[in-house]
């Protein structure tokens, strides 16, 4: 995810973003280093706080970069002509339910 780049571009600290989203600063830090990902229900609020669209939160990748990620836990998201990688640590069935809709 591109949380750190977008947060810095918006001029926010981790603390400020955490307050805006009603989460702990450590949660924002874990998103930024890839140890955790926000719940899908958080994505609209996160995008709004960062002044972007939800798909802007995800890292764009070319096919070569995606091939390098095939052994990692995650998924590839297609946005029209764009591909993004979303790392999925500790995802439960509730988090994944939106994919089946």
C-alpha positions in Angstrom: 0.0 0.0 0.0 1.1 3.6 -0.6 -0.2 4.9 2.8 3.2 6.5 3.8 3.7 8.3 0.5 0.2 9.6 0.4 0.3 10.7 4.1 3.5 12.6 3.6 2.2 14.2 0.5 -0.8 15.4 2.4 1.6 16.8 5.1 0.2 14.6 7.9 2.1 12.8 10.7 1.2 9.2 11.6 -0.4 10.6 14.8 -2.5 13.1 12.9 -3.7 10.3 10.5 -4.4 8.0 13.4 -6.5 10.6 15.1 -8.5 11.3 11.9 -9.2 7.6 11.6 -9.7 6.8 15.3 -6.9 4.3 15.3 -3.6 4.1 17.2 -0.5 5.6 15.7 1.1 2.1 15.9 -1.6 0.8 13.6 -0.7 3.4 11.0 2.9 2.5 11.4 2.2 -1.2 10.8 0.2 -0.3 7.7 3.2 1.7 6.4 5.8 -1.1 6.9 3.5 -3.8 5.6 3.0 -5.7 8.8 -0.8 -5.2 8.7 -3.3 -3.9 6.2 -6.4 -1.8 7.0 -9.7 -3.6 7.1 -11.7 -3.2 3.9 -14.3 -1.1 5.8 -11.5 1.4 6.7 -10.5 2.0 3.0 -13.1 4.7 2.2 -12.2 6.6 5.4 -8.4 6.2 4.8 -8.8 7.5 1.2 -10.8 10.4 2.3 -8.3 11.4 5.0 -5.5 11.2 2.5 -7.4 13.0 -0.2 -7.3 10.3 -2.8 -9.4 7.5 -4.3 -9.4 4.0 -2.8 -7.5 2.6 -5.8 -4.7 5.2 -5.3 -3.9 3.5 -1.9 -2.6 0.5 -3.7 0.9 0.1 -5.3 0.8 0.0 -9.1 2.9 -2.8 -10.5 4.0 -4.0 -13.9 3.8 -7.7 -14.8 7.5 -8.3 -14.0 7.1 -7.0 -10.4 3.9 -9.0 -10.0 5.8 -12.2 -11.0 8.3 -11.5 -8.3 5.5 -11.4 -5.7 4.0 -14.8 -6.5 5.4 -16.5 -3.4 4.1 -13.8 -1.0 0.7 -13.8 0.7 -1.4 -11.3 -1.1 -3.5 -10.6 -4.1 -3.4 -8.7 -7.3 -6.1 -6.2 -7.9 -7.0 -5.1 -11.4 -8.3 -1.5 -11.9 -9.2 -1.2 -15.6 -5.8 -1.1 -17.2 -3.8 -0.9 -13.9 -2.6 -3.7 -11.7 -2.0 -3.3 -8.0 -0.5 -5.6 -5.3 -2.1 -5.8 -1.9 -0.3 -7.7 0.8 -2.7 -9.7 2.9 -1.3 -10.8 6.3 -3.7 -12.2 8.8 -6.9 -11.9 6.7 -10.0 -13.7 8.0 -13.1 -14.7 6.1 -15.0 -11.5 7.1 -12.3 -9.4 5.6 -12.4 -11.4 2.4 -16.2 -11.4 2.0 -16.3 -8.2 -0.1 -14.3 -10.1 -2.8 -17.1 -12.5 -3.4 -19.8 -9.8 -3.9 
